[in-house]
Amino acid sequence: MAARGRGVAPAAVRAVTDWVFDAFAGTCLRQIMLVHDVDNPASCRVAQKAGYPFQKLSPANPPHWFEDGHIHVRLGG
């Protein structure tokens, strides 16, 4: 894919995140969580580059989700 490794995905996530925090300013929105499967390291890198540090492991919980996941959180404000 031509865009891979050029920072397009993290830039898009940052733009949407900034828009959400701006659009919901003054409400009770304090954080946004980004969750991905543990065995998806590309999504992990995108989350971290977009300003979503890893917070914790989310164990699988069938039937809601079947794989362990990483939870990344970005705080507003």
ChimeraX commands (.cxc) that place a marker at each C-alpha (Angstrom):
marker #1 position 0.00,0.00,0.00 radius 0.5
marker #1 position 1.43,3.37,-1.04 radius 0.5
marker #1 position 0.47,5.20,2.17 radius 0.5
marker #1 position 1.98,2.64,4.54 radius 0.5
marker #1 position 4.73,4.07,6.74 radius 0.5
marker #1 position 4.03,7.68,5.80 radius 0.5
marker #1 position 2.09,8.64,8.92 radius 0.5
marker #1 position -1.29,8.90,7.19 radius 0.5
marker #1 position -3.22,6.73,9.67 radius 0.5
marker #1 position -1.86,8.43,12.83 radius 0.5
marker #1 position -2.55,11.85,11.30 radius 0.5
marker #1 position -6.13,10.82,10.51 radius 0.5
marker #1 position -6.67,9.49,14.04 radius 0.5
marker #1 position -5.23,12.71,15.54 radius 0.5
marker #1 position -7.47,14.85,13.31 radius 0.5
marker #1 position -10.63,12.96,14.23 radius 0.5
marker #1 position -9.66,12.94,17.92 radius 0.5
marker #1 position -9.04,16.70,17.92 radius 0.5
marker #1 position -12.34,17.28,16.13 radius 0.5
marker #1 position -14.26,15.15,18.66 radius 0.5
marker #1 position -12.74,16.92,21.65 radius 0.5
marker #1 position -13.47,20.32,20.04 radius 0.5
marker #1 position -17.01,19.37,19.01 radius 0.5
marker #1 position -17.86,18.07,22.47 radius 0.5
marker #1 position -16.02,20.74,24.48 radius 0.5
marker #1 position -17.98,21.67,27.56 radius 0.5
marker #1 position -19.56,18.24,27.87 radius 0.5
marker #1 position -18.52,15.42,30.13 radius 0.5
marker #1 position -16.27,13.81,27.47 radius 0.5
marker #1 position -12.95,13.32,29.23 radius 0.5
marker #1 position -11.25,10.59,27.25 radius 0.5
marker #1 position -11.38,8.48,24.11 radius 0.5
marker #1 position -10.44,4.81,24.13 radius 0.5
marker #1 position -8.95,3.05,21.14 radius 0.5
marker #1 position -9.03,-0.78,21.29 radius 0.5
marker #1 position -7.41,-3.33,18.98 radius 0.5
marker #1 position -6.56,-7.04,18.99 radius 0.5
marker #1 position -3.28,-7.90,20.69 radius 0.5
marker #1 position -1.95,-9.53,17.53 radius 0.5
marker #1 position -2.33,-6.34,15.46 radius 0.5
marker #1 position 0.97,-4.51,16.04 radius 0.5
marker #1 position 0.29,-2.02,13.22 radius 0.5
marker #1 position -2.80,-0.73,15.02 radius 0.5
marker #1 position -0.78,-0.50,18.22 radius 0.5
marker #1 position 1.83,1.70,16.48 radius 0.5
marker #1 position -0.88,3.90,14.95 radius 0.5
marker #1 position -2.52,4.38,18.36 radius 0.5
marker #1 position 0.77,5.31,20.03 radius 0.5
marker #1 position 1.84,7.67,17.24 radius 0.5
marker #1 position -1.59,9.33,17.39 radius 0.5
marker #1 position -1.11,10.16,21.08 radius 0.5
marker #1 position -2.97,7.21,22.58 radius 0.5
marker #1 position -0.59,5.56,25.05 radius 0.5
marker #1 position -1.15,1.93,25.95 radius 0.5
marker #1 position -3.17,1.70,29.16 radius 0.5
marker #1 position -4.00,-1.94,29.78 radius 0.5
marker #1 position -4.71,-5.38,28.41 radius 0.5
marker #1 position -8.35,-6.30,27.83 radius 0.5
marker #1 position -8.87,-10.06,28.11 radius 0.5
marker #1 position -11.18,-11.79,25.64 radius 0.5
marker #1 position -14.82,-11.81,26.72 radius 0.5
marker #1 position -16.94,-13.96,24.39 radius 0.5
marker #1 position -19.45,-13.35,22.91 radius 0.5
marker #1 position -18.67,-9.60,23.00 radius 0.5
marker #1 position -15.08,-9.93,21.75 radius 0.5
marker #1 position -13.12,-13.10,21.15 radius 0.5
marker #1 position -9.48,-12.00,21.29 radius 0.5
marker #1 position -7.36,-10.28,23.91 radius 0.5
marker #1 position -6.98,-6.60,23.15 radius 0.5
marker #1 position -4.95,-3.52,23.96 radius 0.5
marker #1 position -6.71,-0.46,25.32 radius 0.5
marker #1 position -5.14,2.90,24.48 radius 0.5
marker #1 position -6.53,6.09,26.02 radius 0.5
marker #1 position -6.17,9.74,25.12 radius 0.5
marker #1 position -7.32,12.30,27.63 radius 0.5
marker #1 position -9.04,15.48,26.54 radius 0.5
marker #1 position -8.23,18.96,27.41 radius 0.5
marker link #1:1,2 radius 0.2
marker link #1:2,3 radius 0.2
marker link #1:3,4 radius 0.2
marker link #1:4,5 radius 0.2
marker link #1:5,6 radius 0.2
marker link #1:6,7 radius 0.2
marker link #1:7,8 radius 0.2
marker link #1:8,9 radius 0.2
marker link #1:9,10 radius 0.2
marker link #1:10,11 radius 0.2
marker link #1:11,12 radius 0.2
marker link #1:12,13 radius 0.2
marker link #1:13,14 radius 0.2
marker link #1:14,15 radius 0.2
marker link #1:15,16 radius 0.2
marker link #1:16,17 radius 0.2
marker link #1:17,18 radius 0.2
marker link #1:18,19 radius 0.2
marker link #1:19,20 radius 0.2
marker link #1:20,21 radius 0.2
marker link #1:21,22 radius 0.2
marker link #1:22,23 radius 0.2
marker link #1:23,24 radius 0.2
marker link #1:24,25 radius 0.2
marker link #1:25,26 radius 0.2
marker link #1:26,27 radius 0.2
marker link #1:27,28 radius 0.2
marker link #1:28,29 radius 0.2
marker link #1:29,30 radius 0.2
marker link #1:30,31 radius 0.2
marker link #1:31,32 radius 0.2
marker link #1:32,33 radius 0.2
marker link #1:33,34 radius 0.2
marker link #1:34,35 radius 0.2
marker link #1:35,36 radius 0.2
marker link #1:36,37 radius 0.2
marker link #1:37,38 radius 0.2
marker link #1:38,39 radius 0.2
marker link #1:39,40 radius 0.2
marker link #1:40,41 radius 0.2
marker link #1:41,42 radius 0.2
marker link #1:42,43 radius 0.2
marker link #1:43,44 radius 0.2
marker link #1:44,45 radius 0.2
marker link #1:45,46 radius 0.2
marker link #1:46,47 radius 0.2
marker link #1:47,48 radius 0.2
marker link #1:48,49 radius 0.2
marker link #1:49,50 radius 0.2
marker link #1:50,51 radius 0.2
marker link #1:51,52 radius 0.2
marker link #1:52,53 radius 0.2
marker link #1:53,54 radius 0.2
marker link #1:54,55 radius 0.2
marker link #1:55,56 radius 0.2
marker link #1:56,57 radius 0.2
marker link #1:57,58 radius 0.2
marker link #1:58,59 radius 0.2
marker link #1:59,60 radius 0.2
marker link #1:60,61 radius 0.2
marker link #1:61,62 radius 0.2
marker link #1:62,63 radius 0.2
marker link #1:63,64 radius 0.2
marker link #1:64,65 radius 0.2
marker link #1:65,66 radius 0.2
marker link #1:66,67 radius 0.2
marker link #1:67,68 radius 0.2
marker link #1:68,69 radius 0.2
marker link #1:69,70 radius 0.2
marker link #1:70,71 radius 0.2
marker link #1:71,72 radius 0.2
marker link #1:72,73 radius 0.2
marker link #1:73,74 radius 0.2
marker link #1:74,75 radius 0.2
marker link #1:75,76 radius 0.2
marker link #1:76,77 radius 0.2
view
